[in-house]
């Protein structure tokens, strides 16, 4: 029944790309320092700086991509793909591609009857809710400081979140049996708690470090508060 998503989602992705281009040229891009652009010295020309940087990154990716494509095409595949299709026999252990495992773990973790909501529907709603949560981050995280470089408590819990997602990824590829099911439920509960409970609390109680006056001061040296810099300058339009 979800096969229609296979040809609907590419159009959604194309629309998001258009929104991304609009956001880049109208509101402007952000930067790792979280500091607004104060003057021309805070920016660098897009070409040749960012075209060379992105071109180098694209080249490295294509080398790895071609290495897997031509020399190890089955490295990221699954052995069950070579089993002939049989509508009368369902494979015992079916999992999606590895990059979907964290969300698949959330789907399986919430697949149980909850009042009048069927089991499968609750799991699907939880899976999509784990993605839709990311769109509400500007309202969940109300801290005036946008960069994690100046928010030590936020960075600590962000590292915990990354570990939690990695655990979900492992559990999504594991068999649907104990203790993997229980661990998936615990990891999924923390995933939602991080965004709905922990993040709003952190934004209220955390005292961020002093921000530099400008991007230039954050990159080229220490500002008046003694904060060391390092992130790249923001690209100019």
Secondary structure, 3 states (H helix, E strand, C coil): CHHHHHHHHHHHHHHHHHHHHHHHHCCCCCCCCCCCCCCHHHEECHHHHHHHHHHHHHHHHHHHHHHHHHHCCCCCCCHHHHCCCCCCCCCCCCCCCHHHHHHHHHHHHCCCCECCECHHHHHHHHHHHHHHHHHHHHHHCCCCCCCHHHCHHHHHHHHHHHHHHHHHHHHHHCCCCCCHHHHHHHHHHHHHHHHHHHHHHHHHHCCCCCCCCCHHHHHHCCCCCCCCCCCCCEECC
